[in-house]
C-alpha cells in the first residue's frame, strides 16, 4: 500500500468535472487532498513523497491516450494511486469504503494498463479527438448504449485514415441499407481485438487483405449517421460482453487505454513553410491611422522584429520600418468598417485593393483578411451568419485579390476567442468548425490570445490559446496577429515582464511565425494596452522588452 504522502493530489476527469468533485468531497476533507482536472497540474508540485490519485473512467483523458502511461512518461518515478470508476457515484462508493477503513490509498499498481501488448496507433493525421468513449450518454440511450461507443477523431474530407494495428481486413462495407457507420472497414487483430473505421468516403483496402499498423486504409468523410467529417473508431474484444468486462453490448470496449498518446502521433510536429527559424517579436502598429513619430521610437527601443500595419497605414510606414530594422517582417491587416451594413466581397475588395497594392509594391506579402469576424461589430449577423458563410466570403475576397497580388499570402483572420455572448459574439470554436473548407484553402492562419494576469497568460483560455489552432491545423503556419494583457491598472514594468516571458515562451514553438502584441498607440480607447501615451511618452513596457537577451 502507498503511504507517507507529504502532498496528495487527485486527478479527476475534466468532463462532468464538478460531479466528480462532489463525489470526492468527503474523502478530500478526511485526508486533505487537492483536486485538479489537468494532468500537467497534477505533476506541477512533484516531490519524492507526492502521490497522485488518478481517477480512470470511460472516455477520460482521451487527449493523453493511457493517462497512467502518460504520467509515467513525464515522471518515471511518480507514485500513482489508480482508481477505476465508471461514474462519479461509483467513485463515491469506493472512497466511502476507504474512509471507513482509514485507508488513504489503495494498491499502487497501475491497473488501467491493458494486460496484453496490444496497442493502437493514432488513426489520422490530426492529433485531436473530438468525442471520447462513453461521452454523451443521453444521445446514445436510444440505441441501448451507455454512451458513445468509440472515439471520434478530427479528419477533414478525403484526409487519410490509417490502420491502428497489424491485422486482416474481414469486412469492407459500402454503407448500403442506411448503415449507421456508412462506408466502413473492419480489421481483426491478434488476441481477438477488432477495430472499425467508420464514416469513410472511400475504402482503400479489400476483404482478406493483410495490413500493418500505419497502413493507409481509407479516406475520411461523413457517410452514414454523421453530421460532419470525422473518423469514428470502435474497438471490440471477442467475448468481452459475455465475460462482464464491459457494460457495452456487442463486445465493445474502451479504446482509450490502448491508444498511443497524442504526442506520438504522426502530425504533432508538422513545420509549415516559413522563412525564419523562430517566432518573431512583433507589435501591432498604430490602431487608427498611419504611424506617428513617437511610434518609431517605441519600435526602436523595444527592438521589434515584425510589424502589423492596417489599411490606414501609408507607404512611408514601410520605409521607416526598414530604416529602424532592415530585416523587419511586415504584415498588413485589410480592414473595412462593416457596421450596420451588408458588406459584399466586391465592395470589400474595392475598398482595400489600392492600399494593399501600394504595400505589395513595397514588398509586403502577408495580408490578413478582415478581423474578428465572429463579432457583431465586425459583420457577424449582418454580412454573414456563421463561419461557413464567412468562409465563402473569405474565398471570394481572396479570389478577387490574387490576380492583383499574385505572390501574396492571404491569412484567415484572428477571431475573438471565447464562448458565445448574446448580441456580441459567436463562439470561436463553432465559427471555426463551420469554416473548415475555407480554412483549408487559406495560406496561413491568424489567432488572437488575450489575458488579464500571468495565470491567464499561461492558460489555453488565454495566452496559450494558440495550442488549439496548432492541434486542429498542424499543417498551417500560425501567426498570433493580436495578443495582449487587457487588464486595467497594471504598471508598465509588470506588463513588460509578462510580454517578455510570452515572447520567450513562443521563441521556439513549432509552427508559430510571429506574435504581434497590441498595440504601439491609439488615438482613442485601448489606454491600458498601448506602449506610448498620446503625448509621446514611451511607457516602460518598451524598455523591458527591448532589454531581452535574444
C-alpha positions in Angstrom: 0.0 0.0 0.0 1.1 3.6 -0.7 2.0 5.5 2.5 3.8 8.7 3.7 2.5 11.3 1.3 3.6 14.8 2.0 1.5 16.1 -0.9 -1.6 14.3 -2.2 -3.5 15.4 -5.4 -6.5 13.8 -7.1 -6.6 13.9 -10.9 -10.3 13.9 -11.9 -11.9 13.7 -15.4 -12.5 17.1 -17.0 -15.8 16.1 -18.5 -18.6 16.5 -15.9 -15.8 17.7 -13.6 -18.0 19.2 -10.8 -19.9 15.9 -10.4 -16.5 14.1 -9.9 -15.5 16.9 -7.4 -18.7 16.3 -5.5 -18.0 12.6 -5.4 -14.6 13.1 -3.7 -15.6 15.9 -1.3 -15.9 13.8 1.8 -12.6 11.9 1.0 -10.7 15.2 0.4 -12.0 16.6 3.7 -10.9 13.5 5.5 -7.4 13.2 4.1 -6.6 16.8 3.0 -6.0 16.1 -0.7 -6.1 18.6 -3.5 -8.0 18.1 -6.8 -7.3 19.1 -10.5 -8.7 18.1 -13.9 -5.2 18.8 -15.5 -2.6 16.0 -15.8 0.1 18.8 -16.2 -1.1 20.4 -13.0 -1.0 17.1 -11.1 2.7 16.9 -11.8 3.5 20.5 -11.1 4.4 20.1 -7.4 6.3 16.8 -7.8 8.3 15.6 -4.8 9.5 12.2 -3.6 6.6 12.0 -1.2 3.9 13.2 -3.6 1.1 10.8 -4.5 -1.3 11.3 -7.4 -4.7 9.5 -7.2 -5.7 9.1 -10.8 -9.5 8.5 -11.4 -9.7 6.5 -14.6 -13.1 6.1 -16.2 -14.7 5.6 -19.6 -13.7 8.3 -22.1 -11.4 10.1 -19.6 -8.3 12.0 -20.8 -8.7 10.9 -24.4 -6.2 13.6 -25.4 -3.5 11.7 -23.4 -4.1 8.2 -24.5 -3.4 6.0 -21.5 -3.1 8.7 -18.9 -1.3 6.4 -16.4 1.4 5.8 -19.1 1.5 9.5 -19.9 2.1 10.4 -16.3 4.9 7.8 -16.0 6.4 9.0 -19.3 6.6 12.5 -17.8 8.0 11.4 -14.4 9.1 7.7 -14.3 9.3 7.7 -10.5 5.8 9.3 -10.0 3.8 7.5 -7.2 0.3 6.7 -8.5 -2.8 5.6 -6.8 -5.1 4.4 -9.6 -8.9 4.5 -9.0 -11.1 2.9 -11.7 -14.6 4.2 -11.6 -17.3 4.2 -14.3 -19.3 7.1 -12.8 -19.0 9.7 -10.0 -21.3 7.7 -7.9 -19.2 4.6 -8.4 -16.1 6.6 -7.3 -18.0 7.9 -4.2 -18.7 4.3 -3.1 -15.1 3.3 -3.5 -14.0 6.3 -1.4 -16.6 5.7 1.3 -15.1 2.2 1.8 -11.6 3.7 2.1 -12.7 6.3 4.6 -14.4 3.5 6.7 -11.2 1.5 6.7 -9.0 4.5 7.4 -7.2 3.9 4.1 -6.0 7.0 2.2 -4.6 4.9 -0.7 -5.2 1.6 -2.4 -2.8 -0.7 -4.2 -0.1 1.1 -6.1 -0.3 -1.0 -9.3 -1.3 0.9 -12.4 -4.3 -1.4 -13.1 -5.5 0.7 -16.0 -2.7 -0.8 -18.1 -4.1 -3.4 -20.6 -2.9 -6.9 -19.8 -1.6 -7.6 -23.3 0.9 -5.9 -25.5 -1.8 -4.8 -27.9 -1.8 -1.1 -28.7 -3.5 1.3 -31.2 -1.6 3.8 -33.3 -3.3 7.2 -33.9 -5.5 6.6 -37.0 -5.5 10.1 -38.6 -3.1 12.9 -39.4 -4.7 15.2 -36.9 -3.9 14.8 -33.2 -7.3 15.8 -32.0 -10.1 13.6 -30.5 -13.5 15.4 -30.8 -15.6 12.9 -28.8 -14.4 10.4 -26.3 -15.6 7.0 -25.4 -18.6 7.0 -23.1 -19.4 10.6 -23.6 -23.0 12.0 -24.2 -24.9 9.1 -22.7 -28.2 10.9 -23.3 -27.7 10.9 -27.0 -26.9 7.2 -27.2 -29.5 5.7 -24.9 -31.9 5.3 -27.9 -29.6 2.6 -29.1 -29.3 1.0 -25.7 -25.7 2.2 -25.3 -24.3 3.7 -22.1 -22.6 6.4 -24.1 -20.6 7.0 -27.2 -19.3 3.6 -28.3 -16.0 4.7 -29.7 -13.7 7.7 -30.2 -14.2 10.4 -32.9 -11.0 11.9 -34.4 -10.6 15.1 -36.5 -10.4 14.0 -40.1 -11.3 16.5 -42.9 -12.9 15.4 -46.1 -10.7 12.9 -48.0 -7.9 13.0 -45.4 -6.1 9.7 -44.8 -7.3 7.0 -42.3 -4.7 4.5 -41.1 -4.9 1.0 -39.6 -4.3 1.2 -35.8 -2.6 -2.2 -35.6 -1.5 -5.2 -37.6 -4.3 -7.4 -38.8 -6.5 -8.7 -41.6 -9.5 -6.9 -43.1 -12.5 -9.0 -42.6 -15.2 -6.6 -43.9 -15.4 -3.6 -46.2 -19.0 -2.3 -46.1 -20.3 0.0 -48.8 -22.7 1.8 -46.4 -25.8 0.3 -48.0 -29.1 -0.2 -46.3 -28.5 3.1 -44.4 -25.9 1.5 -42.2 -25.1 3.9 -39.3 -21.4 3.6 -39.9 -21.8 4.4 -43.6 -18.8 3.2 -45.6 -16.5 1.5 -43.2 -13.7 -1.0 -42.7 -13.3 -3.7 -40.1 -10.0 -5.3 -39.1 -9.3 -8.4 -37.0 -6.2 -8.3 -34.8 -4.4 -10.8 -32.6 -5.9 -11.6 -29.3 -9.5 -11.3 -30.5 -9.4 -7.5 -30.9 -11.3 -5.9 -33.7 -11.3 -2.3 -35.0 -13.9 -0.5 -37.0 -13.2 2.7 -39.1 -16.5 4.4 -39.9 -18.0 7.3 -42.0 -15.5 6.9 -44.8 -15.7 8.4 -48.3 -13.7 5.5 -49.7 -12.1 2.3 -48.6 -8.6 1.7 -49.9 -8.4 -2.0 -48.9 -10.4 -5.2 -49.7 -11.7 -8.1 -47.7 -8.9 -10.6 -46.8 -6.1 -8.1 -47.2 -3.4 -8.2 -44.5 -2.4 -4.7 -43.3 0.3 -3.4 -41.0 -0.1 -0.7 -38.3 0.0 2.7 -40.1 -1.1 1.4 -43.5 -3.5 3.8 -45.3 -6.8 2.0 -45.4 -9.4 4.8 -46.3 -10.3 8.4 -46.9 -12.5 10.2 -44.4 -15.9 11.7 -45.0 -19.3 11.8 -43.2 -21.2 8.9 -44.6 -23.8 7.1 -42.5 -25.2 8.5 -39.3 -22.8 11.5 -39.1 -23.2 15.3 -39.0 -19.7 16.3 -40.1 -16.4 15.0 -41.5 -14.5 12.8 -38.9 -13.3 9.3 -38.3 -15.2 7.2 -35.8 -13.1 4.3 -34.3 -14.7 1.4 -32.4 -12.7 -1.3 -30.6 -14.1 -4.7 -29.8 -12.7 -7.7 -27.8 -14.2 -11.1 -28.6 -16.2 -12.3 -25.5 -15.9 -9.1 -23.5 -19.7 -8.6 -23.1 -20.4 -12.2 -22.0 -17.4 -12.1 -19.6 -18.7 -8.9 -17.9 -15.6 -7.0 -18.9 -17.7 -4.1 -20.4 -21.1 -2.6 -19.9 -21.5 -2.3 -23.7 -23.2 -4.8 -25.9 -21.5 -6.5 -29.0 -18.1 -6.8 -27.2 -17.4 -3.1 -27.5 -14.6 -1.8 -25.2 -12.9 1.5 -24.5 -10.0 2.1 -27.0 -8.5 4.9 -24.8 -6.1 2.8 -22.7 -4.7 1.2 -25.8 -4.1 4.4 -27.8 -0.6 5.7 -28.4 -0.6 9.2 -26.8 -1.2 12.2 -29.0 2.5 13.2 -28.6 3.4 10.1 -30.5 1.0 10.7 -33.4 2.3 11.5 -36.9 1.1 15.1 -37.1 2.2 16.8 -33.9 5.4 18.3 -35.3 4.5 19.4 -38.8 6.5 22.6 -39.5 4.9 24.9 -42.1 7.0 26.6 -44.6 8.4 29.8 -43.0 11.4 31.9 -43.8 12.5 32.3 -40.1 13.9 29.8 -37.6 12.0 31.2 -34.7 8.9 33.1 -33.6 9.4 36.9 -34.2 8.9 39.6 -31.6 6.0 41.5 -33.2 3.9 44.6 -32.4 0.7 45.9 -33.8 1.1 49.4 -35.3 -0.9 52.5 -34.6 -4.5 51.3 -34.3 -6.4 54.1 -36.2 -4.1 55.8 -38.5 -0.6 55.9 -40.0 2.4 55.5 -37.6 3.5 58.7 -35.9 7.0 59.9 -35.0 6.9 58.7 -31.3 5.7 55.3 -32.5 9.1 54.7 -34.2 11.0 55.4 -31.1 8.9 52.6 -29.4 9.7 50.2 -32.2 13.4 51.1 -31.9 13.5 50.9 -28.1 11.7 47.5 -28.0 13.8 46.1 -30.8 10.8 45.0 -32.7 11.3 42.3 -35.4 7.8 42.3 -37.0 5.1 45.0 -37.5 1.4 44.6 -38.2 0.1 47.5 -40.3 -3.5 48.2 -41.5 -5.3 49.8 -44.4 -4.9 53.2 -42.7 -1.1 52.9 -43.0 0.8 54.7 -45.7 3.8 53.7 -47.9 6.2 55.8 -45.8 5.5 53.4 -42.9 7.3 50.7 -44.8 10.3 52.9 -45.4 10.5 54.0 -41.8 10.1 50.4 -40.5 13.0 49.2 -42.7 15.1 52.2 -41.5 14.7 51.1 -37.9 15.2 47.4 -38.7 16.3 46.4 -42.3 15.1 42.8 -41.6 11.6 43.9 -40.4 8.9 41.5 -41.3 5.6 43.3 -42.1 2.1 42.1 -42.4 -1.0 44.1 -43.4 -4.4 43.7 -41.9 -7.1 44.5 -44.5 -9.9 46.3 -42.8 -13.2 47.9 -43.7 -15.9 49.3 -41.4 -18.8 46.7 -41.7 -21.1 48.1 -39.1 -24.8 48.3 -39.9 -24.5 47.2 -43.5 -24.1 44.1 -45.6 -20.6 44.1 -47.0 -20.3 42.2 -50.3 -16.9 40.7 -51.2 -16.6 43.0 -54.2 -17.2 46.1 -52.0 -14.5 45.0 -49.6 -12.0 44.4 -52.4 -12.8 47.8 -53.9 -12.2 49.4 -50.5 -8.8 47.8 -49.8 -7.2 47.0 -53.1 -5.4 50.3 -53.6 -3.8 50.3 -50.2 -3.0 46.6 -50.5 -1.4 47.1 -53.9 0.7 50.0 -52.6 2.1 48.0 -49.8 2.6 44.9 -52.0 4.6 47.0 -54.4 6.8 48.0 -51.4 7.5 44.3 -50.6 4.7 43.3 -48.2 3.5 39.8 -49.0 1.4 38.7 -45.9 -2.2 40.0 -45.7 -4.8 39.2 -43.0 -8.3 39.3 -44.5 -10.5 41.3 -42.0 -10.5 41.0 -38.2 -12.5 39.0 -35.6 -15.4 38.2 -38.0 -17.3 36.3 -35.2 -18.1 39.7 -33.6 -21.3 41.5 -34.5 -19.5 44.9 -34.9 -17.2 43.1 -37.4 -20.0 41.6 -39.6 -21.4 38.6 -37.8 -25.2 38.7 -38.1 -25.3 41.1 -41.0 -22.7 40.2 -43.6 -22.5 36.5 -42.6 -24.5 34.4 -40.1 -21.8 31.7 -39.3 -18.3 30.5 -40.1 -19.3 28.8 -43.2 -20.8 31.9 -44.7 -17.8 34.0 -43.7 -15.6 31.3 -45.3 -17.4 31.7 -48.6 -17.0 35.5 -48.3 -13.2 35.0 -47.5 -12.7 32.8 -50.5 -14.4 35.3 -52.8 -12.3 38.1 -51.5 -9.0 36.3 -51.9 -10.1 35.1 -55.3 -10.5 38.7 -56.5 -7.3 39.9 -54.8 -4.9 37.2 -56.1 -4.8 38.4 -59.7 -3.7 41.9 -58.4 -1.3 40.4 -55.8 -0.1 37.2 -57.3 2.7 36.4 -54.7 0.6 37.5 -51.7 0.0 35.1 -48.8 -3.6 35.5 -47.6 -4.4 34.7 -44.0 -7.5 33.5 -42.2 -8.2 36.3 -39.6 -7.8 36.1 -35.9 -11.1 35.6 -34.0 -12.4 37.0 -30.8 -11.7 33.9 -28.6 -14.2 32.6 -26.1 -17.8 31.3 -25.8 -20.9 32.9 -27.4 -22.1 36.2 -25.9 -25.6 37.2 -26.9 -25.7 40.2 -29.1 -21.9 40.3 -29.4 -20.0 37.2 -30.3 -20.4 33.7 -31.8 -18.3 31.0 -30.1 -15.0 31.0 -31.9 -14.7 27.2 -32.0 -18.1 26.8 -33.5 -17.2 29.5 -36.1 -14.0 27.6 -37.0 -15.8 24.3 -37.2 -18.2 25.7 -39.8 -15.4 27.2 -41.8 -13.2 24.1 -42.3 -13.3 24.2 -46.1 -12.2 27.8 -46.4 -9.5 27.5 -43.7 -8.0 24.6 -45.7 -7.5 27.0 -48.6 -6.1 29.9 -46.6 -2.3 30.4 -47.0 -1.9 30.8 -43.2 -4.0 31.3 -40.1 -4.2 34.1 -37.6 -5.3 33.8 -34.0 -5.8 36.2 -31.1 -4.7 35.5 -27.5 -5.7 37.9 -24.7 -5.4 37.6 -20.9 -5.6 39.7 -17.7 -3.0 38.2 -15.4 0.0 35.9 -15.6 -2.1 32.8 -14.8 -4.3 33.7 -17.7 -1.3 34.2 -20.0 -0.3 30.6 -19.2 -3.7 29.1 -19.8 -5.2 27.7 -23.0 -8.2 30.1 -22.5 -5.7 33.0 -22.7 -2.2 33.3 -23.9 -1.8 29.7 -24.8 -5.0 29.7 -27.0 -2.7 29.1 -30.0 -2.4 25.5 -28.9 -5.9 24.7 -30.1 -5.1 26.0 -33.5 -1.8 24.0 -33.7 -3.7 20.8 -32.8 -6.5 21.4 -35.3 -4.4 22.7 -38.2 -0.9 21.4 -37.7 -0.1 21.9 -41.4 -0.9 25.7 -41.3 1.6 28.4 -40.5 0.1 30.3 -37.5 0.6 34.0 -36.8 -0.6 35.4 -33.5 -2.0 38.5 -35.1 -3.1 40.1 -31.9 -2.2 39.4 -28.2 -2.0 41.4 -25.0 -2.8 41.8 -21.3 -6.1 43.7 -21.4 -6.4 44.5 -17.7 -6.5 48.0 -16.3 -4.2 49.3 -13.6 -1.2 47.2 -14.3 2.1 49.1 -14.3 4.3 49.1 -17.4 7.1 47.1 -15.9 4.8 44.3 -14.8 3.2 44.1 -18.2 6.6 44.3 -19.9 7.8 41.3 -17.8 4.7 39.3 -18.9 5.3 40.2 -22.5 9.0 39.2 -22.3 8.0 35.8 -20.8 5.4 35.4 -23.5 7.9 36.2 -26.3 10.4 33.9 -24.7 7.9 31.0 -24.5 7.0 31.4 -28.1 10.5 31.8 -29.5 11.0 28.1 -30.4 7.4 26.9 -30.6 6.8 24.8 -33.7 4.8 26.4 -36.5 4.3 29.9 -34.9 5.8 32.6 -37.0 5.1 35.9 -35.2 3.4 37.2 -32.0 2.0 40.7 -32.6 1.3 42.3 -29.2 -1.4 45.0 -29.3 -0.5 47.9 -29.8 2.0 50.7 -30.2 -0.5 53.6 -29.9 -4.2 54.6 -30.5 -5.9 58.0 -30.6 -8.8 56.7 -28.5 -9.6 53.6 -26.5 -7.1 50.9 -25.6 -5.4 53.1 -23.0 -4.3 50.1 -21.0 -2.7 48.3 -23.9 -0.7 50.9 -25.8 3.1 51.2 -25.5 3.2 55.0 -25.5 0.8 57.8 -24.5 -0.7 60.3 -26.9 1.6 63.0 -25.6 4.5 60.9 -26.9 5.8 59.4 -23.6 7.2 55.9 -24.1 5.9 53.5 -21.4 8.2 51.2 -19.5 7.0 48.1 -21.4 9.0 49.0 -24.4 12.3 49.2 -22.4 11.6 45.9 -20.7 11.0 44.1 -24.0 14.0 45.8 -25.6 16.3 44.6 -22.8 15.8 40.9 -23.7 18.8 38.7 -24.5 17.6 37.5 -27.9 
